């Protein structure tokens, strides 16, 4: 399809979102409630997919489109914290990481798949904080979703914070603070519980990680092995 048709397709999909939302809320008295929240979510997903196609076309390929999206996320994130930044505060995002550690010292890694970031590489269960969660609650939830195990707060051992930066990270600081927690007890058999996001789960020696572990995770594993609770990654020496 020509590019102008792909762009106009986005407008068509937006109209279907509105129609589905009216159907969910009964906004059209003649039709009443005849749609569900799932229908609205489906239509919203179609908008995202429809926008992605001309983005790839106009950017010159999927990698260029992804880079543009990363830059745009940074701009949007900066807008969201503009009011706070004006008073002198800037924020780094927080990402919880979980190390499931066996008695022999091995830790669990997941091979990323179809995520758009470091696919094919290994990393521990990790993710983002949802509204209403503290960082440990988010760590326990993410590990449960990604490996299928049940964890308890009392078993958590805080082991490291890694403050890292990269141009592709969101927000005005383009930075994330990774909080690492170790668990030596859990309920269930660890596995790749989200096959659409991870192709396999495997145990590795943290003292000799394979070459395909994400580099900043390698750094954190080494620091944890030395008993260090803080590190930085990606910053220039004089930053």
Secondary structure as GFF3:
##gff-version 3
##sequence-region A 1 239
A	DSSP	alpha_helix	3	25	.	.	.	ID=ss1
A	DSSP	alpha_helix	37	59	.	.	.	ID=ss2
A	DSSP	alpha_helix	62	80	.	.	.	ID=ss3
A	DSSP	alpha_helix	82	85	.	.	.	ID=ss4
A	DSSP	beta_strand	93	100	.	.	.	ID=ss5
A	DSSP	beta_strand	107	112	.	.	.	ID=ss6
A	DSSP	beta_strand	122	123	.	.	.	ID=ss7
A	DSSP	beta_strand	125	126	.	.	.	ID=ss8
A	DSSP	alpha_helix	135	147	.	.	.	ID=ss9
A	DSSP	three_ten_helix	153	155	.	.	.	ID=ss10
A	DSSP	beta_strand	156	165	.	.	.	ID=ss11
A	DSSP	beta_strand	175	183	.	.	.	ID=ss12
A	DSSP	beta_strand	198	204	.	.	.	ID=ss13
A	DSSP	three_ten_helix	206	208	.	.	.	ID=ss14
A	DSSP	alpha_helix	215	225	.	.	.	ID=ss15
A	DSSP	beta_strand	230	233	.	.	.	ID=ss16
###
